[in-house]
Amino acid sequence: MTDEEIIRRFGESAKKMPWPKRIGRLQRRGYVKPMDIYLVWCPRCRLAPNRGFTVSSLRGYEKRLQCGYCHERYDHLLPERKVGDMLLNPHRYPSLIALLLAAAVIFSLIVSRC
């Protein structure tokens, strides 16, 4: 399956997802074995020649997943990495900070009533 076929088939659903869309384990030309292939849609690059799409696999020691045009990283958005990234980079997730603050307020109210 070529990149163009993947984009045509999965492009619209990839735009709607909050994380890169996993296409599956595919044997790509030039690869030794099948690998997990992802379709990344980068909203910043939607007007670039690639229309914001990159078909890629996790690369390197850090297992990076990035836009092929602007090199913005998207591996922290993968569902299996989201919790770890939330704990390491809470500044990226204001809703997590609000949740922790609300939990602290509720805990202090419960403790003050005892």
Number of C-alpha atoms within 10 A of each C-alpha: 9 10 14 13 10 16 19 10 11 14 18 11 12 21 18 11 11 11 19 25 20 17 16 12 13 14 14 14 10 6 9 8 10 12 15 13 19 21 26 28 30 26 13 13 17 12 10 13 9 14 15 20 25 22 22 20 20 15 11 8 6 8 10 15 25 22 22 18 16 12 10 13 14 16 21 18 16 16 12 10 11 14 13 12 16 17 12 10 11 13 11 12 12 11 11 14 14 11 11 12 12 12 12 12 12 12 11 11 11 10 9 8 6 5
